[in-house]
Amino acid sequence: MISPVIVLGVARSGTSMIAKIIRELGVDMGGWHGDAHTENGWVKEINESILKKHNNSRWFELPEIDMNLIPEEIEQILSYIDSKNKVGNNWGFKDLRSVITFPVWQKCLNEKFTVVIINRSTDSVANNFMYGVNHRLIFNKVKARQLVTAHKKKVLEIIDGLGPEIRVVDFTYRKIIRHPATEIKRLAEFLDIPVTPAALNVVDKTKDHYGKSI
């Protein structure tokens, strides 16, 4: 397997689910920020620090990253990468802000990483984008759809800009929900690690997400 594994996708598109699957396949995905979103806690904090230096941008905004503004963060990321590589285990991370900060990670990782993408229908993600904590309305449907479209475009730009040496695999939320065993085995084969029973049990058809718009 090539480390690290970077999970990319629009927020609310299934990135947490696929990150959990990767974790259960035996990949160190970092400290977990609770079970709901499964962000790597350290990566989340450093990404937030980067965004703060770009006009306090929030996760749903898409500022252009200026490397000159973040020398301290770059040093911290390089140190983090070095510490992970010294341990020698397969590792990776998922944080929704990585769609924005990807150029920083790409530079610090020196083009040595693997990308796992998950996609979900624009309307389904937009419906989830509309609401925050306690189902409080944050965006109207038009605004939510605009944000999702912009984020999807950003992910495509990232992939199009990668060199041929970067391994990329893509999944859809629909297929993972409907055919979990097949898709999880495909992911394990891509990562060149064995399938585990725990990974196969991540997608629980009895949970709320199953049967909803996918």
SULURVEN-V458753 format. One record per backbone hydrogen bond with DSSP energy under -1.0 kcal/mol. NH is the residue of the N-H (numbers start at 1). CO is the residue of the C=O. If there is no record, write none. Layout:
# SULURVEN-V458753
nh->(NH:NH)
co->(CO:CO)
This chain:
# SULURVEN-V458753
nh->(5:6:7:8:13:18:19:20:21:22:23:24:25:26:27:28:33:34:40:41:44:45:46:47:48:49:50:51:52:53:54:56:57:61:69:70:74:75:76:77:78:79:80:81:82:83:84:85:86:87:88:92:93:98:99:100:101:102:104:105:106:107:108:109:110:111:112:114:115:116:117:118:119:125:126:127:128:129:130:131:132:135:136:138:139:144:145:146:147:148:149:150:151:152:153:154:155:156:157:158:159:160:161:162:166:169:171:173:176:177:178:179:183:184:185:186:187:188:189:190:191:193:200:201:202:204:207:210:212)
co->(91:114:93:116:10:14:15:16:17:18:19:20:21:23:22:90:39:32:94:31:40:41:42:43:44:45:46:47:48:49:51:52:51:58:66:67:70:71:72:73:74:75:76:77:78:79:80:81:82:83:84:28:5:95:96:97:97:98:101:101:102:103:104:105:107:106:109:4:167:6:169:8:171:121:122:123:124:125:126:128:136:132:133:130:130:140:141:142:143:144:145:146:147:148:149:150:151:152:153:154:155:156:157:159:163:115:117:119:172:173:174:175:179:180:181:182:183:184:185:186:187:188:196:197:199:202:204:207:209)
